[in-house]
Amino acid sequence: MFNALESFSLALSSIRSHGFRSVLTMLGIIIGVASVIAIVGLSQALGDIIASNFKGLGSNSMSIRALTTPEQALQGRFNRLTLSDYRQIVRHVDDISDIAPSFSPFGDYGTAIKYASSTVFARVSAVTPNYQILSQSTPQHGRYISNDDVATHRRVCVIGRKLRDKLHLPDNPVGQFIELGGQWFKVVGVTEPHAETFGAAQDDLALIPFSTGQSLVADPALVDLSVTFNVTDSEQLTAVQERTASLLRQLHRIPPGAKDDFEIITAVQLQEILSRVVGSMTLVLAGIVGISLLVGGIGIMNVMLISVTERTREIGICKALGAQRHHILVQFLMEAAMLSLIGGAIGVALGYLLSLLVSALAPALPTPSIPWWAITLSLGFSTVVGLLFGLLPAAKAANLDPIEALRFE
């Protein structure tokens, strides 16, 4: 124990006596650990966004949309989910509720929306009242799309808060008229703000009654729908998914063995997919950044080898006074480990500050939190790197012949 404490004290003294060189030696470790901590913190923040976006959606929701392969698109063939498909789902699929069809009457890329002298491009979706339940949208001002709006084909719309701000509408724009794709609509509501996901704004859109959207397209039969609904019993989620897929394959006359021209996905599956994407990105980036830890370890080895050369006479004196081989070995290993551990601790602090800075520059990101395992793993890995790369210099110092060391100039 005394030898370990003495080695620890000598290692700190050596690091302090060569402060600038020690900082340069630790720089690779600092950069590597800081990068890893920042990446982990930001990935945790992205995970929190995903969790919050799906928190209100529930685990029993299901969405269906048409799926067109790149080859089909190049051939000018586009698959659609039609009104007939929607009616057949309502009629033949049991254990579902709150079914909500929707489509984009002006195309997937939106249209020009005007108010006074302001013009912006945003998405427009034709929806039914059930869309509010499935999207967990709550009006901040006014009301949502109603059954009367759909029944009477009213020219009314509900807009997101971001669209309201971009059009320079009043804080409460209910009663104002805006132009959607050349058609005038009365604003009846503004939805509560939603967080952005991967840069996609959830509030930069306008919602209109489903029947009104149908009247705006040339051929309602060619409308490409997205259908979302809740499964009444979450235990029947897989069974409902299979029955719906079987029904659509029959309706679309897809032969056995051929791929589906539609996609059915549950909220749980979508959350898992996004979580896997974030996790994969984190692992790849952490692996790339981890290379800098190895570079830092090489830097420690080089500096420790120089230190052995500089302190050859000191080592010779220690051995002449009775120091054993393992005493010298422990002393140099302790110094290498302390360099990497201190560098790792500084890197953890800098990485956390960096993640806070990125979060401050991107308001959509929540305040990042660094899990304990990331800190422990970073400090442990950096210490192991220091020990491994300090082993060669320590062994070289421990194997010096005391007579030759005392003669060294």
Disulfide bonds with the S-S distance in Angstrom:
none
